[in-house]
């Protein structure tokens, strides 16, 4: 399962999101939006953004119940 975490330096919500993803067995690829003008324009007010298997699943806080449900239904 692929997991991308769009983040930025100094973002405490991003740190929480990474910890929660790891608790559920995911190893997110972290992408700093401030290193790419297009990503910054797209996600500036939304980080963290979580993409799982190519689909955007969360913006801002991750709902742990929804994450569990998503992972359960993936098999």
C-alpha positions as CSV (number, residue, x, y, z in Angstrom):
1,X,0.0,0.0,0.0
2,X,1.5,3.4,-1.0
3,X,1.0,6.3,1.3
4,X,2.1,9.9,0.7
5,X,2.0,12.6,3.4
6,X,2.1,16.1,2.1
7,X,3.6,18.2,4.9
8,X,5.7,21.2,5.8
9,X,8.4,22.0,8.4
10,X,7.1,23.0,11.8
11,X,3.5,21.6,11.3
12,X,2.4,19.9,14.5
13,X,-0.7,18.4,12.7
14,X,1.6,16.9,10.2
15,X,3.7,15.3,13.0
16,X,0.5,13.9,14.5
17,X,-0.6,12.5,11.1
18,X,2.7,10.8,10.5
19,X,2.6,9.2,14.0
20,X,-1.0,8.0,13.5
21,X,-0.2,6.5,10.1
22,X,2.8,4.7,11.5
23,X,0.7,3.3,14.4
24,X,-1.5,1.7,11.7
25,X,1.4,0.1,9.9
26,X,1.8,2.6,7.1
27,X,5.1,4.1,6.2
28,X,4.3,7.4,4.6
29,X,6.5,9.0,2.0
30,X,6.8,12.6,3.2
31,X,6.6,15.4,0.7
32,X,7.4,18.9,1.8
33,X,4.9,21.2,-0.1
34,X,7.1,24.2,0.4
35,X,9.8,22.7,-1.9
36,X,7.4,22.7,-4.8
37,X,5.5,25.8,-5.9
38,X,2.6,23.8,-7.5
39,X,2.1,21.7,-4.4
40,X,2.3,24.8,-2.1
41,X,-0.4,26.4,-4.2
42,X,-2.6,23.3,-4.1
43,X,-2.2,22.3,-0.4
44,X,-1.0,25.5,1.4
45,X,-4.0,25.8,3.7
46,X,-4.7,22.0,3.9
47,X,-1.7,20.2,5.3
48,X,-1.3,17.5,6.3
49,X,-2.8,15.8,3.2
50,X,-2.8,12.0,3.1
51,X,-2.9,10.1,-0.2
52,X,-3.3,6.3,0.0
53,X,-3.0,4.2,-3.1
54,X,-3.2,7.3,-5.3
55,X,-6.4,8.6,-3.7
56,X,-6.6,11.7,-1.5
57,X,-8.1,10.4,1.8
58,X,-7.5,13.1,4.4
59,X,-6.9,16.9,4.7
60,X,-6.0,18.4,8.0
61,X,-6.6,16.0,10.9
62,X,-6.9,12.3,10.3
63,X,-10.0,10.7,11.8
64,X,-8.7,7.5,13.4
65,X,-12.0,5.7,13.0
66,X,-12.1,6.5,9.2
67,X,-8.5,5.4,8.8
68,X,-9.2,2.1,10.6
69,X,-12.3,1.5,8.4
70,X,-10.3,2.3,5.2
71,X,-7.5,-0.1,6.1
72,X,-9.9,-2.8,7.2
73,X,-11.8,-2.7,3.9
74,X,-8.6,-2.8,1.9
75,X,-8.1,-6.4,3.2
